[in-house]
Amino acid sequence: MIPALVVFLYLGIVLYIGVFAFRRPHPSGAEDYFLASRSLGPFVFLLSLFGTNMTAFTILGSSGHAFHNGIVTFPLMASASALIIPLSLFFIGTRMWALGKKYGFMTPVQMFRDRWECGHIGTVIFAVQAAFLVPYIIIGVMGGGTALSAISGGLVPYWLGGALVALTVMSYVFFGGMRGTAWVNTFQTVLFLSFGAAALLLIGNGMGGFERAIGDLLESPATKPLLTRERIPPLFYLSYTFIPLSSIAFPHITIFCLTARHMRQFKKTVIFYPLCILAIWLPCVFLGVAANRVVQSEKIQQKIEARQTLAQNAAALTSGERSKLRAEMAADDVVLILLETYAPLWLAGILGAGIMAAVMASDSQILALSTMFTEDVFAYYGGKQRFGETVQVNTGRLFVVLLTLVAYAVALRAPASIFDLAVQYAFSGYAALSPLLVAALFWKRSTKWGALACATWCASSVIATAVFQAMVPAPAGAPVTILKLGGLDFLMRTANGTSVFGLMPVVPMTLISCLLVIVVSWLTKRPSQGAIDRYFAISPQSQRSERFQKA
Amino acid sequence: MFYTSFLMKNPAIALLILIYWALHQDIWFWKSAEPLAFGFLPVGLTYHALYTFGAAGLMAVLVKVAWPESLEYEVDQDGEDSTKA
């Protein structure tokens, strides 16, 4: 009960920070509510941006993945992101910020509409972005329910845990807008960075030291491969470096780039971002691997046995038996089990609050979707002109409430596995959408038709992959070839998904996306010179400034 | 708004980024767990922890040599112009 009480206290603090702590006495319209008046300072900008990217998956999912796959989880998901995300912030985020400041954009679609002189094509891009984001929000509510239920030892049921987390997030997004959300994310990131190290030391000590734990894993032939990367094929590993491209294309990240007070705030952000990744992911992955040695825990023992049974007898098992074993070996709760085993109750509560901090990452996604709806649909189709800015902000707030209620209702009824899959392909979908930003910001010749081709391709390829996986059952063991091309395995169904020439679908999706933008843009009429000049013309003052800087 | 095709004008920086990305594909430690850093950190994990540190260093270099000052200047100028107006 003590951990649950600490978590309730934490939810209360979060609510206070989000709703009251940084509220301005006279909020000034849509830009203040949706973008905190573009006024976030360097500290809040860095930590909040990092917190926005840190989801339930970062903490719970990464440890679970590492528990079964070993240390490869870190290079797959963390060190690749440590390079790609800061690079995309450096090259794309800064330009989005400058355009937002200069032309008043509040969403990426506003920039696309202006850059390519289009209207409804912007609406299509909005629809694709929104469709990819919704499952992500639902999984956040689900994660909240699961985590609160686990931390309270089952005292708080899943439905109540989900409701409490959804209500807390909805309240501070509703009242606090971007400012409240940014400060909550900052608080959550500080909390997690502080207590992540405490968890590592405490659990390490409880295990009798990490040297002993890793020594035991090395000695056993069953667990030694977890300390290498041999379980993952190199091509699959290579594919994973495409996934972090999704980060800058996620609307909540692009929109967050517009909230900085000065462009120079990106400097510290891009330098410290990899270090924050290291501080969070390394302990999570390491603990996930080390958990394989905690055989005195009955829950961990069950997971290991389920994994071994599946590996040894997969072919002899029915599909239902395999699904049951996969459910038994689900390891997203290993960090929670380690805390339960090694941490004193009061500290488990604080660390549980840290885990809740990561789970509650759906706030910025809800706010981003609300911003996109009110700016790209409500305001664009005349709502702002007809009803005024106050009604626009209230529409955004109403949207936040409706979206949270729908997400909660779906989270109660739908099986998590469906949304896990949807989230998996949302990452691929957003990665494939990233060429849109590059084309808009760096290529004069890009056109709205190229953008439409790219957005349509992204949506249809994600749907096609989902339909393919629904129609072709996952094989028990080795991947099954479905289509051969030139004697090579072109399309394969694997135990966890799909592969194209041994690569994850994200690779062909992104490459074809690039190709479509280029080819279709070349075949269609370029935007007017005025539109191009707004983005690419160099002013004499800037030329002088640049020469001065170089000198 | 001035947009410089920075990487085309500075191939050395583009090459540096490309090489750093390639270093992520470290097949040389693929099947080895040892040596263990500090007695418990497998070599593959140590490499990527250092790689992540290096990414911070690379970003510091980019900030130093490739920061798009002109973007900031344009926006600041606009702000001053609108204030004067």
HADDOCK unambig.tbl for C-alpha pairs under 7 A between the chains (distance, minus, plus):
assign (segid A and resid 71 and name CA) (segid B and resid 45 and name CA) 6.21 0.50 0.50
assign (segid A and resid 75 and name CA) (segid B and resid 48 and name CA) 6.07 0.50 0.50
assign (segid A and resid 79 and name CA) (segid B and resid 48 and name CA) 6.18 0.50 0.50
assign (segid A and resid 79 and name CA) (segid B and resid 51 and name CA) 6.83 0.50 0.50
assign (segid A and resid 79 and name CA) (segid B and resid 52 and name CA) 5.35 0.50 0.50
assign (segid A and resid 82 and name CA) (segid B and resid 52 and name CA) 5.89 0.50 0.50
assign (segid A and resid 82 and name CA) (segid B and resid 55 and name CA) 6.37 0.50 0.50
assign (segid A and resid 83 and name CA) (segid B and resid 55 and name CA) 5.48 0.50 0.50
assign (segid A and resid 98 and name CA) (segid B and resid 71 and name CA) 6.41 0.50 0.50
assign (segid A and resid 98 and name CA) (segid B and resid 72 and name CA) 6.97 0.50 0.50
assign (segid A and resid 98 and name CA) (segid B and resid 75 and name CA) 6.40 0.50 0.50
assign (segid A and resid 101 and name CA) (segid B and resid 75 and name CA) 6.89 0.50 0.50
assign (segid A and resid 102 and name CA) (segid B and resid 75 and name CA) 5.96 0.50 0.50
assign (segid A and resid 210 and name CA) (segid B and resid 40 and name CA) 5.99 0.50 0.50
assign (segid A and resid 211 and name CA) (segid B and resid 39 and name CA) 5.67 0.50 0.50
assign (segid A and resid 211 and name CA) (segid B and resid 40 and name CA) 4.71 0.50 0.50
assign (segid A and resid 214 and name CA) (segid B and resid 40 and name CA) 5.81 0.50 0.50
assign (segid A and resid 227 and name CA) (segid B and resid 33 and name CA) 5.27 0.50 0.50
assign (segid A and resid 227 and name CA) (segid B and resid 42 and name CA) 6.13 0.50 0.50
assign (segid A and resid 228 and name CA) (segid B and resid 30 and name CA) 6.23 0.50 0.50
assign (segid A and resid 228 and name CA) (segid B and resid 31 and name CA) 5.26 0.50 0.50
assign (segid A and resid 228 and name CA) (segid B and resid 32 and name CA) 5.69 0.50 0.50
assign (segid A and resid 228 and name CA) (segid B and resid 33 and name CA) 5.19 0.50 0.50
assign (segid A and resid 228 and name CA) (segid B and resid 44 and name CA) 6.59 0.50 0.50
assign (segid A and resid 229 and name CA) (segid B and resid 30 and name CA) 5.31 0.50 0.50
assign (segid A and resid 229 and name CA) (segid B and resid 31 and name CA) 6.04 0.50 0.50
assign (segid A and resid 230 and name CA) (segid B and resid 30 and name CA) 6.14 0.50 0.50
assign (segid A and resid 230 and name CA) (segid B and resid 31 and name CA) 5.45 0.50 0.50
assign (segid A and resid 238 and name CA) (segid B and resid 25 and name CA) 6.82 0.50 0.50
assign (segid A and resid 263 and name CA) (segid B and resid 72 and name CA) 6.32 0.50 0.50
assign (segid A and resid 267 and name CA) (segid B and resid 63 and name CA) 6.23 0.50 0.50
assign (segid A and resid 270 and name CA) (segid B and resid 59 and name CA) 6.24 0.50 0.50
assign (segid A and resid 271 and name CA) (segid B and resid 56 and name CA) 4.84 0.50 0.50
assign (segid A and resid 271 and name CA) (segid B and resid 59 and name CA) 5.35 0.50 0.50
assign (segid A and resid 271 and name CA) (segid B and resid 60 and name CA) 5.68 0.50 0.50
assign (segid A and resid 272 and name CA) (segid B and resid 56 and name CA) 6.43 0.50 0.50
assign (segid A and resid 274 and name CA) (segid B and resid 52 and name CA) 5.82 0.50 0.50
assign (segid A and resid 274 and name CA) (segid B and resid 53 and name CA) 6.80 0.50 0.50
assign (segid A and resid 274 and name CA) (segid B and resid 55 and name CA) 6.40 0.50 0.50
assign (segid A and resid 274 and name CA) (segid B and resid 56 and name CA) 5.54 0.50 0.50
assign (segid A and resid 275 and name CA) (segid B and resid 52 and name CA) 6.98 0.50 0.50
assign (segid A and resid 275 and name CA) (segid B and resid 53 and name CA) 6.43 0.50 0.50
assign (segid A and resid 275 and name CA) (segid B and resid 56 and name CA) 6.72 0.50 0.50
assign (segid A and resid 278 and name CA) (segid B and resid 49 and name CA) 6.72 0.50 0.50
assign (segid A and resid 278 and name CA) (segid B and resid 52 and name CA) 6.60 0.50 0.50
assign (segid A and resid 534 and name CA) (segid B and resid 1 and name CA) 5.84 0.50 0.50
assign (segid A and resid 535 and name CA) (segid B and resid 1 and name CA) 4.87 0.50 0.50
assign (segid A and resid 535 and name CA) (segid B and resid 2 and name CA) 6.69 0.50 0.50
assign (segid A and resid 536 and name CA) (segid B and resid 1 and name CA) 5.53 0.50 0.50
assign (segid A and resid 536 and name CA) (segid B and resid 2 and name CA) 5.17 0.50 0.50
assign (segid A and resid 536 and name CA) (segid B and resid 3 and name CA) 5.36 0.50 0.50
assign (segid A and resid 537 and name CA) (segid B and resid 1 and name CA) 5.80 0.50 0.50
assign (segid A and resid 537 and name CA) (segid B and resid 2 and name CA) 5.59 0.50 0.50
assign (segid A and resid 538 and name CA) (segid B and resid 1 and name CA) 6.15 0.50 0.50
assign (segid A and resid 538 and name CA) (segid B and resid 2 and name CA) 4.52 0.50 0.50
assign (segid A and resid 539 and name CA) (segid B and resid 2 and name CA) 6.93 0.50 0.50
assign (segid A and resid 542 and name CA) (segid B and resid 70 and name CA) 5.39 0.50 0.50
assign (segid A and resid 542 and name CA) (segid B and resid 73 and name CA) 6.65 0.50 0.50
assign (segid A and resid 542 and name CA) (segid B and resid 74 and name CA) 6.36 0.50 0.50
assign (segid A and resid 545 and name CA) (segid B and resid 70 and name CA) 6.33 0.50 0.50
assign (segid A and resid 546 and name CA) (segid B and resid 69 and name CA) 6.82 0.50 0.50
assign (segid A and resid 546 and name CA) (segid B and resid 70 and name CA) 5.76 0.50 0.50
